[in-house]
Every structure is written in structure tokens, then in C-alpha cells.
Amino acid sequence: MHTGQSGLRSAIYLGGALIESNGDWCRVLRKSRNGSIPPQLSRRIPSVSTWTDQPDRIDKELMPKQIVTGWRAMMKMTLAALVLCAALLSSPAFGQSTAPTTDPPWRQSVEQVIESYIRSHPEMIEQTLQALAAKRQEKEQASVKQAIVAHQSELLHDPASPVSGDLAGDVTVIEFFDYRCGFCKRAAGSVTQLQKDDARVRIVYKDFPILGDASVQVAKAALASRTQGRHQAFHEALLAAKGDLSKEHVLQIASDVGLDAKRLEVDMEEPEWLTIIERNRELANDLRVTGTPAFVVGNEVVPGAVDLPALKALVARARTRAPH
């Protein structure tokens, strides 16, 4: 045994601290004895990749089922933590005896410590993965907020995007949608009612057809209807329609709301509509929007069929944050 019992306890403690700190070993070491790794130790820490090729060494029943698939990554971090700590504690800089860290008895001792630690603290794996997921989500949200700022002009002032409500409203709700999307149809009533209940709200519509060519055809028809000045009525009728939105059905709805269906059939083949749709797709990609509907309000992107109270809450938050 090349590391004393107290050294092993310290390794366990420091390994646990490292896991709890999401792998930030520098932060852990700053609290340790010297606060840094002596350069000569960097050559003493062996690769842990060969130590994680036998997953059955760990009793998976100790782990919650939902995180079994992530155990390998967790093991690598745990191994790295304890190997590092053991290497530090066995070095001259820490006043311990020295021995090659590749020595089989030394490796066996460390493996036993690792297995014992994980068996005693299986919850650490779940907690660490949850913390990692939260950290990634926080980073993702920050990235999306930056994208919203970077794309303010395209979001708020693209002349190719239809607009309704108060054109000079103090809060703008941007919706990415697909006319054939059931969730978009479910949210449509809330968007319409919001404009009735809040006279200062402005709505911007981003056609984002994701359900195939049929959805693209409907989006083209809706965008083309603007040339006849009947987009809003046509938009709401399309979202309220039952059944499949075939071309014949779309043209019938157009006729029902007062559009010249024959003219619309010609206008919808103009190439500019596909250009607008592609631009909306690029914008959605930058905002991490992958489905419909999705709403952008203030500095938030909210996916899914948001109901009326939730929409009003988003608007209220955006209004509170807006500069006065």
C-alpha cells in the first residue's frame, strides 16, 4: 500500500469534493494544501481510459435506472478525481511516500477505493449528472438570449413577416408555426384572444413549415394572401380548419374569407415565398427552435402550445423588463 489509510480517506474526500464541484478540480485544489499541482506530478497521473472498460465492476443496481446510460462518463470523472488525489497524496510535495502510479498493487488499491466510494454514495452520480444538465441548460439559455439580441431586426422588423394587433405595440410576441401542426391550432385561440384582451400587444408571424411539402404549400398560400390584404382572416381560418389542408381545401378557405382563389393559386408560386420560409428556418435554428409552435417574447423563447394565461404572463414580464 503506497498511500496510507489517512491518505486514502483524503483521496475519497477530495474525490467526492471534485465530483460535487462538477469536475472543477482546480477549484478543489485551491482549497487543498498547496493550492496547485506541482509540475512534476502531471507525469505521474495515468490515463483512466483503460480503467473504464469493465462496466460490470460497478453494481448498476445501485444506480437509478434513468442514469445508467451515463455511468461511463461519471466513472471517468470519478476515476480521474481519485487518481489525481492519490497521486498528489503520494507525492513528495504532500509528504507521502512515492511509488509509480502504474504499480499493480497501487492501482488495485485505488480501484477498491473507487468501488467502495461509489457503492457508499451512489446518489453522487445522479446529483452530478443533474448538476451537469442544469449547467448545460443555463448555458443554452444564455446562448439563446444572445441570439435574440443579435437578431432583433429579423424578429421585430422583417417586412416579409405578417403582423397583427397594435402595430406600434409596446410588447411584441413572435410566433413560429406550421398551419398543419395540431399544437399550433391549439394555441391559435390564445393568440387571437390575447390581442383582444391586450390592446398594446403586437404579433409577428413566422411561417415555419416543418411537417413536409404540404405544410410548405400552405405557408406559401398564406404569405401570398398578403398581396390581397386578407392575410389575418385567412391565417385564422387556416388554423381553425379541420381535416387535411390539401391545396383544394386551402383555396376553398381562401374563397370563403374573400380572397380571389384563382389569383392566389398563381401568386403562391412566386419564388419569394420560399426565400422567406428559408430565412425563417435559419432564424429558428439560431434561436434553437426545433418545433412548433414556439414563441419569442422579450428575451425568452418558449416552445409548445402556450395557453392564454401563460402568454399574458410572458407579455407582463417583457413589459416589466422593457426600458421606460
N, C-alpha and C positions, 0 to 999 in steps of 0.2 A: 504494500500500500504506500503510494508515494505522496499522498496528501493525507494529513492527519484527520481524525474524526471531526475536530472543530473546523478544519478546512472544508470538509465535505458539507457540514452544516452551513457554513458560509456560502459554499457554492450553491446549495439548494436555495438559500435565502436570496442571493444575488440573482440566481436564475429566475426565481419567482418574481423578483422586482423587475427584471428585464421583460418578462412576459407581460406583467401588468402595465409596463410603460410602452406597450406596442412595439417592442423591438428597438427602442431608442437606448442602446447600451451606453452611448456617450453620456446621456443624462444620468444613468445609474452610476457610471464610474465617477462622475463629478462628485457624487456623494460618498464614494468609497475612499480608501485610504490616501491614495496619491492623486486621484482625480484625472489620471491619464494612463494610457497604456505605454509602458516602456518600449521603445522601438525594437529591442531585441526579442520581445515576446511575439511580435507579429509572425515570426517564422516558426513559432512553437505551436501554433494553433492548427491542427489538421483539418482537412476537408471533412465535412459531415455528410457529404452525399452518399458515401458508401455505408453509412450507418443507418440509412433510412430505406433500405431495400428489402426489409423484412417486416411488413406491417403487422404480421400476426404476433410480433413480440409484445404488442400492446393489446390488452383485452378491450376490444371495441365495445363490448357490452357496457363498459364504464362510461362511454361517451354517449351523449344524447344523439338519437338517430339522425336528426336533421343536420348534424355537423360531421358525421362520419366521413363524408367525402372530402372534407377539408383538413383531415387529420395529418396528411403528409406535410403540408406547408407548416402546420403548427409544430410538428415534430422537428422539422429542420430548424425552426427558430429556437425551440427548447434545447435541442442539442447544441446549437451554436452558443446559446447563453451559458449552458453548464460547462461546455468545453472551454469557453473563454474564461469563465470564472475559475475553473480548476487549473487552467494554465497560469492564470495570474497568481492564484494562491500557492502554486507550487514553484513559483519563480523566486530568484534571489531578491527581487525588488520587494517581495512581500514576506521575506524572512522565512520561507519554507524550503524544504529540501528540493533538489532538482532531479529530473529524470526525463527521458524522452517521452513526449506525449503520445507517441505511437507504440509504446511498450504495451504488449497484450494485457498484462495484469492491470495496468493503469486504465486502459480502455474498458476492460471488463468492469472495473470499479465504477467508472463514470456511467456506463450503461445501466448498472444496477441502481445508481442514484437517480438517474433519469426515470427509469421504470417505476421506482418507488415513489418518486415525486408525483408523477402523473397519476398513478393509482390512488395516491392520497389526496390529490387535488384535481380531479377530472373536470371540475367546473371551471378551472382556469382556461381550458381550451375554448369552451363556449363563450366565456366572458371576453377573451381576447378576440375571437372572431367577430363577436358582436361589436366590440370597440372598433375593430378594423372596418366593419361595414358602416358604422356611424361616421367614421373619419372619411371614408370614401364618399359617402353621401354628402357630407359637409363640403368636401372639395368639389363635388359635382354641382352642388347648388351655387357655390361661389363662381364656378365657371359659367353657369347659365346666366347669372346676374350680369357678369361681364359681357356676355354675348348680347343680352338685352340692351345694354348701354351702347354697345358697338353698332347695333342695328336699329337704333331709334328711328332713323329716317325711313327705312323699309317697313318697319312695323306701323308707324303712325301716319306717314305722309306719302305712301306709294299711290300715285294717281290711278294705277291699274286695279287697285283693290276697292271693291264696293264698300260704301259707308252708309250707315243709317243712324237714327237717333239725333241728338243735338250735334250738328257738325262742328260746333265750337265748344263742345262739352269739356268740362274740367277733368274728367277721367275717361280714358279710352279702354274698351275691352276688345282685344283682338282674338278672334276665334279661327282656329284651323279645323276644317271639317270636310266631310265627304257626304254628298247627298244620299248615298246608298247605305250609310252607316246607321245602324239601329240606335246606337248610343247618341249620335248627333241628332236624330229625330226626337229622342227622349229629352235632350237638353234644349231643343228649339223653343219650346213653350216658355222656358225660364228666361231665355234671351229676349224673347218678344215682350214678356211681362216686365222684365227689368226696365225696358225703355219706357213702358207706360208708367211705372212707379217712380222712376227717377228721370226727370226731365233734363238733367245735366250730363247724362251718360252718352257717350259716343261709341258705336260699334263698328269695327273694321272686320270684313270677312276675307279670310284667306282660303281660297279653294285649294284643297289638299287631297285630291283623289288617290286613295291608296288601295281601293278594292277592285282593281282591274280596269280594262279598257272601257267597260260600260260606265264606270264612275267618271272617267276622263270625258266621255261624250256628254254626260250631264253637266259637268263643270264648264265645258266649252259653251253649251247652250245657255247656262246661267250668265256667264261673262258676256256673251254676245247680246243678251237681252238688254244690256245697258244702253246699247245704241238706240233702243226704242223707249228708253226711260221708264221701264217697268220692272226693274230688277228686284226691288224689295217684295213686291207682290208675288212674283214668280219664285223667288227664293223661298218664301214662307210656304207657298203651295207645294213646291217640290219636297220640302222636308215633312210636310203633312201628308203627302201621298202614301197610299197603301199599295202593297204589291211591288213588283219589279219595275224599275224605271227604264223600260225599253225606249228606243228612240220615238216610236209611235206614241207611247204614253207621255213622254216628255213634251212632244209637240202638241198633244191634246191639252195638257195642262197649260201650256203657253197660250193656246187659243182661249181657254177658259178664263184666263186672267187679263185678256185684252191685247195680247201680243199678236202680231202678224206671223203666223206659224210658218208660212212659206218663206217669208223674208228671213226669219230666224234660222230656218234649215240651211239657207245659203250662208248667212253671216257666221254661223257656228263653225264653219270650215276654214275660217281665216286663221293663218298660222300664228298670229299674235297671241291667241289664247293659250296655245301650248307653251309659248315663251313665258307667259305669266305663271302658268302652272309650274313650270320647271324652276322659276325663280322662287316661288313659294316653297318648293321642295328643298331647295338649297337653304333657305332661311330656316325651315323647320329642322333640318339637320344640324345647323349651327346652334339651335336652341334645344337640341336633344329631344325634339318632339318626334315620336315614333308611331303614334297612333292618333285616332280621332274619337271624340273631339279633344282639343287642347286649348286652353285659354291663357292668354298673357295679359296680366293686369298689373300695372306698376312695374315692380321688379320681380314679379312672381310668374312662374309657368306652372299651371295646374292642369294635369291630364284628367280625362274622364268626363262623364256626364254630370256636370256640376248642377245642383238644384238651385232654386231661386234664393233661398236664404244664404247659401254659400257664395253665390255670385254677389249678393249685396254686401256680404262681409268683405270680399275681395275689394270691391269698389270703395268701401268705407276705409279700409287700410290704405289703399292707394291715395285716397283723398287726404288722409291724415299725414302721409309722408310727403305729399306734394308741397313744393315751396310756396310760401304765401307772400 
